[in-house]
Every structure is written in structure tokens, then in C-alpha cells.
Amino acid sequence: MWPKWGKISRNDSSTAAAVVPSNPATPSFKDIHSLLGEEDDTGSAGAVRRKKASVFHRVRIATAALRTWRSLPSLAMSQSEDKRIVVYYTSLRVVRKTFEDCRVVRSILRGYRVAVDERDLTMDSAFLTELKGLLGRRQLSLPRVFIGGRYIGGSEEIRQLHESGELKLYIVGAPPAAASACEACGGVRFLLCSSCNGSRKCYTEKGGFRTCGSCNENGLVRCPDCCTPIV
């Protein structure tokens, strides 16, 4: 059964201390009620402070990226290609997050209406070898973006720079996007190999069938009208 209610003597300081907490930092019902009120009030000053802190965090990250821009690995480009934008990505949907990150980054860059050299690692494994040589890493996540010969980052960095407005500083002076898709490849950027017609096998009377040396592992060659050569 429940114990009987007893009276607390005013002179019994030990009993009073056991019932009434002496630590002022101990939360009471009033304190909890006030905290809940602050969380429920979306228009309060606390929400404004949290919003400002989030914006400040994004700007701080973008500023840090700008400071480290000069120390990042670069591509070998001529003076006429100082602002060329190169994106390494994949069109495979096997890993959904990677595919979505690539799609978002390509969409952001296309929104600025500038020419983007999109290098799909699925279409040509030489892009993967090239990217590993540039970054010096064996394990790489996609996408990876280079602007003006400098490595900018992946999807998270591009999103943050885009939201803070700093991405415009990188692409100033970049060549504009073409008004229409390439007539030769239709914007695919690859063509069937003319030597083997995509079969990767060539026949000669002297040596018989041999592997075609003019195309990649998929029997494709880069479109000469709209694609720049591999660095």
C-alpha cells in the first residue's frame, strides 16, 4: 500500500532538502514548460537564431573552400580553356544516392547555361583512370567537378557553393552552352567506332580477327565535334 502522508517540519532541514532540490540547475516543471513553448513557437527569436546559424555555417564552408581553391590539384589546360568545366559522373543507377548526386550536380551546372564537359565513367573506363591520376586516390565517390583547371569537389561542395552564391564566382568567363545538341552524336558525346562498328573486333586476311584498337571497351569513340580530348 501507499505510505501515509506525513507533515514536513519546518525545522527539519534534512527532510526538506530531500524533498525540495537545492540545486538551482535542476529543471522544474516550469522550466520544461518554457522550453516546450520555445520549441513550439516557430516565429520566435530562437528560430531566427537557428536559421542564421545555418546560413552562417554554409557561408563558412563556402569561404573555406575558396581559401583552399589554389592548393587543389589542377588539369592541364590551355589559356583558351581557363574556365572549362569538367564533370566526372556515372549514369548507372545501381547506387541510387550516387546517381542522384550526379544528376543534381549536372542540373545545377546546366542551370548557369555554360558549357560542361561531362565525362561518364560508365561509357569509357579511361575517365576513371584519368580521375584517379588527378586526385591520387583509389577509392572515389562521384561526381567530381573541375572548374578552370581546379578541383572544386563533389556533390556536397557544389550544393553549398550554389546555395551561398559563391559558385557564380567560379564560372565567370566560362564558355556558354551550345544552342542545340550536337548534330553528329545528338548530345550523347560518343559514336560507334567506324573501324569495327561497335563489335570491338576487326578482321584481316593475314591475322584473322583481332581486337580493335581504335575504340574503348564499349566499342565507342568520343564525338570529335563536341568533345574535347582526354587530358
N, C-alpha and C positions, 0 to 999 in steps of 0.2 A: 504493500500500500504506500501511497504517497506520505512523506513525513509531514508532521504537523507544522503549520506556520508558526513561527516564533517572532518575537519582537527583538529588534536590534537596539541594544542600549547605546545611548549617545556617548557614554563613557568608554564603551568597549571599542577601542581604536583598531584592534587586530581584526575583529569581526567586520567592522566597516570597511577596512582595507581589502578584505577578501571579497566583499560584495561589490563595492564601488571601485573601479580601476583607477589607480593613481597616476598611471602613465597617460599624459595628455595626447600622445600619439596614437593611442588605441582608438580605432574607429568606432563611432557610435551609430545608432540608427539614423540620427540626424545627419551625420557625415555621409553615410551611404545614400540617403535620400537626395542630398545635394549633388553627389556625384552622378547619380542616375539622371537628375534633372539637367546636368550639363551635357550628358550624352544624348539625351532626347532632344535638346534644343539645337537643331541644325543651323539656326541662324545666329547663334551666339558668337562671342568673340573667340572662344576656343576653336570653333570650326574654322574661322577665318585664319587663326594662327596655324592650324594644321595644314590648311591649303597653302599658305605662304611658305611653310616649311617644305612642303612637297615641291613647289616650284623652285625654291632655293636649292633643293637637293639636285634637281635636274640641271639647273644652270651651273652648279658647281661641277657636276660631272662633265658637262659640255666644255667648260673652261679648262678643266684638267686635260681633256682630250686635245684641245687646241695647243696647250703648252707642250704636250709630248708629240705633236704632229711632226716636227722636224727630225726627231730621233727615230722615226719608224722606217722600216725597210721600204725601198722605192723600186719602181720599174724603170727600165732603160727606155727613155722616150726622147724623141727629137724636140726641138724648140717649137715646132708647129703642133705638137701634141701635148703641150704642157698641161692642159686641162682635160685630157681624155679620161673618161670614167670607165673603169673595168670592173665587172661584177662576176665573181665565180659563184655558181649556184648549181642546183640539181633540179631536174624536172621529174624525178622519180617520186612517187607518193608512198613509198614503203614506210618511211618515218614521217608521220603526219606533221609533227612540230617543225622538223627541218624544212619540209615542203612549204608550210605556211609562212615560216620566216623568210624563205627565199621569195615567195610570192609578194609578201608585204614590202620587202626592200625594193624589189623591182618596180612595184607600183608607186612607191614614194619617189624614186628617182625619175620615173617616167612622167610623174606629175609636174616636174620642173621643165619639161619639154626640151630636154637636152639629149644629145646622142649618147647612148650607153652601149658599150661593148660587152655583151652578155656571153659568158663562156660557160656552157653547160657541160659539167663533168660527165654527165650520162652519155652525151653524144661523142665525146672524144676524151680518152684517158690521158692524152698528153697535157690537158689542162690541169689534171691532178698532179702530175709530175712537176709541171711548171709552178703550181701554187706551193707545193712542198719545198721547192728550191728557193722560192721567195721568202717564205716565212720560217724555213728551217725546222719544221715540225712534221712528225709522222702522223699524229692524230689531229685531224682538223674538222671543225664543225663548219657548216655552211649556213648562210652565204658569207663571202668575204669581199670587201669593197676597197678598190684603189681609186683615188681621185688625184689627178695631176701628178701621177707617179708615186704617190704616198699611200701607204696602207692606212685606212681610216678605221676599220673594224668590222664587226658583224652586225647582226640584226638589232641587238640592243643599243649599240652605239649610234647606228643610223636613226633609230626611233628617237633617241634622246636629243640628238642634234637637230632633227627635224622639228620636234616639239618646241625646242628652245629657240629655233630660228637661226641657229649657227650653221646649218647645212648650206644655206644660201651663200655664205662666205667661201665655202669650198668650191662651189660650182660656178662662181662668177667667171665668165670668159670661156666656159665650155662650149664646144660647137653645138649648134641647135640640132634637134632631131629632124630626121628626114620627113618630108611632107607626106610621102607614101611608102608602102613596103617595097622592098627590092623586087624588081621585075624578074630577076634570074631565079631567086630562091623563094620568093614570096614571104620573106621575113623569117624563114627557118634558119638561115645562115649556113646551111650545109647543102651540098649537092651530091648526087650519086657519082661515084668515080667513073670517069669516061673510059678508063682502061679496062675495068673488069665489070662495069655495070652493077656494082654493089656486091658482087659474089666473092670478092677478095681472091679470086683465082684467075690466073692468066695462062693461056696455052701457047706454047711454042713447039715447032716441029722438032727442034733439037733437044729441048729439055722437058717437054711434056707440060703438065700442069705445075704451076708454081704459085706461091703466094704473091699477091700484088703488093708492090712497094710504094704505090702512089696514094693509097688511101689509109684510113685508120682501121681500127678493129671492127667497125660497123660498116665498112665499105663506103665511107663518106669522105668528102673533101670540103674544106671551107670555101664558102662562096667568095670568089675573087672580087666581086663588085661591091659588097657591103661589109666585108670582114677584114680586119687588119691581121697581119701575120702574127704568129705566136712569138712572144718575146724570147 
